[in-house]
C-alpha cells in the first residue's frame, strides 16, 4: 500500500513538472527566438539556419529552468494534497513525516542525476550543434540587406555603399574590401547581383579599383569585374564559446592550468590559458555542482507537510516556504558568480548547497518533533 501511494505521488509530481517545465521553456524560447531574428535581418543567414539555431537552444533553456520547475511542481502538488486532505492517507498508513521527506529526497536525487546528464553532456552538444549551423550557413539573405544610401557591413572585411537600387540592379557603388595586410577600394557606375546553385555574385561595370596598404598605392580601370560573396565570412561569432565546449575538454584544460598557470595550449577548439580559468570554473560549476540545489529545494518544499491546512498558521507557512524556495532558486544562479580564481572561495561555493541541505534537514526534524 505504501508503495502504491508513493508511486501515485511521484507520478503526479513528474507529470506536473513536465507540464510546468515545457510551458516555461516554450515561453522563454519564443522570447529568445525573437532576438535570434538578428541572424537573418542583420547577418543575412537563411531562415532554415535561424530555425535550427533556435531549436537547438531548447535544451539549454529547459535545463536553466529545471530547478524552478521542480520547486513549483513540489510546492503545487504538496499544497493540493494538503488542501484535499490527501496527505492523511500517508499518516493513516503509518508513514511518518520523516519517511515522507526521505522518499521525496530520493526522488530529488533522480532529478539531480537527470539535471547533471543534461547540463554535462546534452546542453554543450546541442549548443555546439547550434553554432555549427551558423558556421556552415551561406549568407542567403545578404543581397536583400543591401539598401541604397546606407553603409552595409554585414559580412567581415567588406563594406558596401550604393546610391540606387532597383531590384537586383545597382548604381553608383562604393566597396571597401580590407583585411589585416591590405585594402581595396572599388568604385563602379553599375552593378547587379546574380547567383547559381552554390554561389552569389556581385557583378560590377565601368569602374576603378584602388589597392592601398603596405605603403603602396595602385589603381586600374575595369569594364567588368565580379565579387564572389560566398568568399566572405559572416560577422556572427562562429568559434565555439565556453558554454558550447565539451565538458571533458573544460576539465582537461582546468587540470593543465592547475599544474602550470602559464601554459597556453589548444585543446580541440578551446584555447587553454590562464585568463579564461575563472570562466572555465564557473562553467564546470554550472554543469556539475548547480544540480546539488535540487535536494535543498526539495527539503524546503517539504516544510508544507509540518502543518495541516486546518491549522491557523498554515497559510503563513505556505507563503514562507514559497518565498524561501524562490530565494534559493535565485541564489543558485547568483552563486555562479561566486566561483573565482581562489580555490577557497570556489570550494566554499560548492559546499554551500550541501551544508544548507544538512542544516535545513535537521531543522525539519526538530520542527517535526516540535509540531508533534
Residue pairs with C-beta under 8 A, 6 or more apart in sequence:
1 93
2 93
2 94
2 95
5 89
5 90
5 93
6 103
9 77
9 81
10 107
12 77
13 73
13 74
13 77
13 107
14 73
16 73
16 76
16 77
17 69
17 70
17 73
17 111
20 69
20 72
20 73
20 76
21 62
21 65
21 66
21 69
22 62
24 65
24 68
24 69
25 58
25 61
25 62
25 65
28 61
28 64
28 65
29 54
29 57
29 58
29 61
32 54
32 57
32 61
33 54
36 50
36 53
36 54
36 57
37 50
39 45
39 49
39 50
39 53
39 134
39 236
40 46
40 47
40 49
40 50
40 141
41 145
42 145
42 154
43 139
43 154
43 234
43 235
43 236
44 139
44 140
44 141
44 142
44 144
44 145
44 154
44 155
44 234
45 134
45 137
45 139
45 140
45 141
45 234
45 236
46 137
46 138
46 140
46 141
49 133
49 134
49 137
52 130
52 133
53 130
53 133
53 134
56 126
56 127
56 129
56 130
56 133
57 126
57 127
57 130
58 126
59 118
59 122
59 123
59 126
60 123
60 126
60 127
60 243
62 118
63 115
63 118
63 119
63 122
63 123
66 111
66 115
66 118
67 115
67 290
67 291
67 293
67 294
67 297
67 329
67 332
68 326
68 329
70 108
70 111
70 294
70 297
70 298
71 297
71 300
71 301
71 325
71 326
71 329
74 104
74 297
74 298
74 301
74 302
75 301
75 304
75 321
75 322
75 325
78 87
78 301
78 302
78 304
78 305
79 304
79 318
80 86
81 87
82 304
82 305
82 308
82 309
82 314
83 309
85 309
87 305
90 100
91 97
97 305
97 306
97 368
98 365
98 368
100 302
100 305
101 299
101 302
101 305
101 361
101 364
104 298
104 301
104 302
105 295
105 298
105 299
107 298
108 294
108 295
108 297
108 298
109 294
109 295
111 291
111 294
112 291
112 292
112 294
112 295
115 290
115 291
115 294
116 287
116 288
116 291
119 286
119 287
119 288
119 290
119 291
120 247
120 287
120 288
121 247
123 243
123 287
124 243
124 244
124 245
124 246
124 247
124 287
125 246
127 241
127 243
127 244
128 240
128 244
128 245
128 246
130 244
131 237
131 238
131 240
131 241
131 244
134 234
134 236
134 237
134 238
135 238
137 234
138 200
138 230
139 154
139 155
139 200
139 229
139 230
139 232
139 234
142 154
142 155
142 200
142 229
143 168
143 193
143 200
143 229
145 152
145 154
146 152
146 160
146 162
146 165
146 170
146 193
147 165
148 162
148 163
148 164
148 165
149 161
149 162
149 163
150 161
151 159
151 160
151 161
152 159
152 160
152 161
153 159
153 160
153 235
154 234
154 235
155 229
155 232
155 233
155 234
155 235
156 232
156 233
156 234
156 235
157 177
157 178
157 179
157 232
157 233
158 175
158 176
158 177
158 232
159 175
159 176
160 173
160 174
160 175
161 173
161 174
161 175
162 170
162 171
162 172
162 173
162 174
162 191
163 171
163 172
163 173
164 170
164 171
164 172
165 171
168 192
168 193
168 194
169 190
169 191
169 192
170 190
170 191
170 192
170 193
171 189
171 190
171 191
172 189
173 186
173 187
173 188
173 189
173 190
173 191
173 204
173 207
174 185
174 186
174 187
175 184
175 185
175 186
175 187
175 188
175 202
175 204
175 227
176 183
176 184
176 185
176 186
177 183
177 184
177 185
177 186
177 227
178 184
181 213
181 214
182 211
182 212
182 213
182 214
183 211
183 212
183 213
184 209
184 210
184 211
184 212
185 209
185 210
185 212
186 204
186 207
186 208
186 209
186 210
186 225
187 207
187 208
187 210
188 204
188 205
188 206
188 207
188 225
189 205
189 206
189 207
190 204
190 205
190 206
191 202
191 203
191 204
191 205
192 203
193 200
193 201
193 202
193 203
194 200
194 201
194 203
195 201
198 230
199 228
199 229
199 230
200 228
200 229
200 230
201 226
201 227
201 228
201 229
202 226
202 227
202 229
203 224
203 225
203 226
204 222
204 224
204 225
204 226
204 227
205 223
205 224
206 222
206 223
207 221
207 222
207 225
208 219
208 220
208 221
208 222
209 219
209 220
209 221
209 222
209 225
210 217
210 218
210 219
211 217
211 218
211 219
212 218
239 269
240 269
240 270
242 250
242 270
242 276
242 279
242 280
242 283
243 283
245 268
245 269
245 270
245 283
246 268
247 284
247 287
247 288
249 267
249 268
249 269
249 270
250 270
250 280
250 283
250 284
251 284
252 267
252 272
253 265
253 267
253 270
253 272
253 280
254 277
254 280
254 281
254 284
256 263
256 265
256 267
256 272
257 263
257 272
257 273
257 274
257 277
257 280
261 274
261 277
262 274
263 272
263 273
263 274
264 271
264 272
264 273
265 271
265 272
265 273
266 272
277 341
278 339
278 340
278 341
281 339
281 340
281 341
281 346
282 336
282 337
282 339
285 335
285 336
285 339
285 346
285 349
285 350
286 336
289 349
289 350
289 353
290 332
290 335
290 336
292 350
292 353
292 354
292 357
293 328
293 329
293 332
293 353
295 353
295 357
296 328
296 353
296 356
296 357
296 360
297 325
297 328
297 329
299 357
299 360
299 361
299 364
300 321
300 324
300 325
300 328
300 360
301 321
301 325
302 364
303 317
303 320
303 321
303 364
303 367
304 317
304 318
304 321
306 317
306 364
306 367
306 368
306 371
307 313
307 314
307 317
307 371
308 314
328 356
332 353
335 349
335 352
338 345
338 348
338 349
339 345
339 346
339 349
340 346
